[in-house]
Amino acid sequence: MGCRVGQPSRHPIFMPMEHMNEQAFQHLMEASKIIEERSKVEPSDHRFTRVDGLSAEVETLEFLAAFIRRLKPETVIECGTYRGISSVYMGKALKKNNSGHLHTIERDLDSCQLARQRLLKNELSEWVTVLNGSTATVTLPTGPYGIIFHDASRKYDELRAEFERFTTRLENGGFAFIHDSTFYESDESCRVRENCADFAAQNGLVHMSIPSARGLEILHRP
Ligand SMILES: C[S@@+](CC[C@H](N)C(=O)[O-])C[C@H]1O[C@@H](n2cnc3c(N)ncnc32)[C@H](O)[C@@H]1O
């Protein structure tokens, strides 16, 4: 069911909302339910709990949600929504805080539609806005930002561009999290840890590496 991100498909689930009739909408709702079923958390190995191939692992999402609960940020940014699993975790934490808003960016329109459906189903549309576009160009509130979750590209230049656009606007006391920092270790075009360390040194930020199965970096503005 469905296709890989970026591949065209004629399945009604990938039809733009404005062209959707009642029957296509029902297909979409059905498909969302199947994805929900498939997304039920199941242990994959002893180091982390997998939801699906692309969404962040549950341990990292719980860690992020705890930060949102503790810091009570007004503005949270996420680069890379995919199907909205991480957005739901963060959105629930904001809803519990009864303050703040998550702006999440996704370039793939079909993923945006699935994420919006998931957020609607979880009654989180008021707390989370899904923006369809590239992290390089999408228009966002100017900041400052309390928490940023970088979970889109790990390519050195693309991640650096996100740092320049968003992480430079981290508020005092704010945190940026960079997911999957060791997952792409063998790819010479990424060097995520080195990228974080360089950026921190150049911008007066504190850099920490959390030992976790897929790697998580933290940038903090004291
Ligand atoms: C690992 S998935 C995100 C998973 C999601 N954060 C979660 O945990 O549920 C990465 C997503 O980032 C999107 N993406 C990659 N580069 C992007 C960019 N430059 N701008 C916007 N979205 C991007 C991809 O289309 C993909 O859906």
The ligand as a Tripos MOL2 file, in Angstrom:
@<TRIPOS>MOLECULE
LIG
   27    29     1     0     0
SMALL
NO_CHARGES

@<TRIPOS>ATOM
      1 C1         13.2480   10.5880    8.7310 C.3       1 LIG1
      2 S1         11.8380   11.2880    7.9680 S.3       1 LIG1
      3 C2         11.1100   12.2250    9.2960 C.3       1 LIG1
      4 C3         10.4890   11.3570   10.3610 C.3       1 LIG1
      5 C4          9.6320   12.1120   11.3530 C.3       1 LIG1
      6 N1         10.3640   13.2020   11.9740 N.3       1 LIG1
      7 C5          9.1740   11.1620   12.4350 C.2       1 LIG1
      8 O1          9.9960   10.8640   13.3330 O.co2     1 LIG1
      9 O2          8.0250   10.7070   12.4000 O.co2     1 LIG1
     10 C6         12.5500   12.5550    6.9720 C.3       1 LIG1
     11 C7         11.5450   13.3900    6.1900 C.3       1 LIG1
     12 O3         12.1890   14.5980    5.8230 O.3       1 LIG1
     13 C8         11.7280   14.9950    4.5610 C.3       1 LIG1
     14 N2         12.7580   15.8980    4.0110 N.ar      1 LIG1
     15 C9         14.0380   15.5950    3.6530 C.ar      1 LIG1
     16 N3         14.6930   16.6990    3.2590 N.ar      1 LIG1
     17 C10        13.8170   17.7330    3.3780 C.ar      1 LIG1
     18 C11        13.9070   19.1330    3.1320 C.ar      1 LIG1
     19 N4         15.0340   19.6950    2.6980 N.pl3     1 LIG1
     20 N5         12.8210   19.8970    3.3490 N.ar      1 LIG1
     21 C12        11.6560   19.3480    3.8170 C.ar      1 LIG1
     22 N6         11.5120   18.0320    4.0710 N.ar      1 LIG1
     23 C13        12.5790   17.2220    3.8620 C.ar      1 LIG1
     24 C14        11.5610   13.6860    3.7910 C.3       1 LIG1
     25 O4         10.6480   13.8490    2.7220 O.3       1 LIG1
     26 C15        11.0730   12.7450    4.8900 C.3       1 LIG1
     27 O5          9.6640   12.6610    4.8960 O.3       1 LIG1
@<TRIPOS>BOND
     1     1     2 1
     2     2     3 1
     3     2    10 1
     4     3     4 1
     5     4     5 1
     6     5     6 1
     7     5     7 1
     8     7     8 2
     9     7     9 1
    10    10    11 1
    11    11    12 1
    12    11    26 1
    13    12    13 1
    14    13    14 1
    15    13    24 1
    16    14    15 ar
    17    14    23 ar
    18    15    16 ar
    19    16    17 ar
    20    17    18 ar
    21    17    23 ar
    22    18    19 1
    23    18    20 ar
    24    20    21 ar
    25    21    22 ar
    26    22    23 ar
    27    24    25 1
    28    24    26 1
    29    26    27 1
@<TRIPOS>SUBSTRUCTURE
     1 LIG1         1 GROUP 0 **** ****
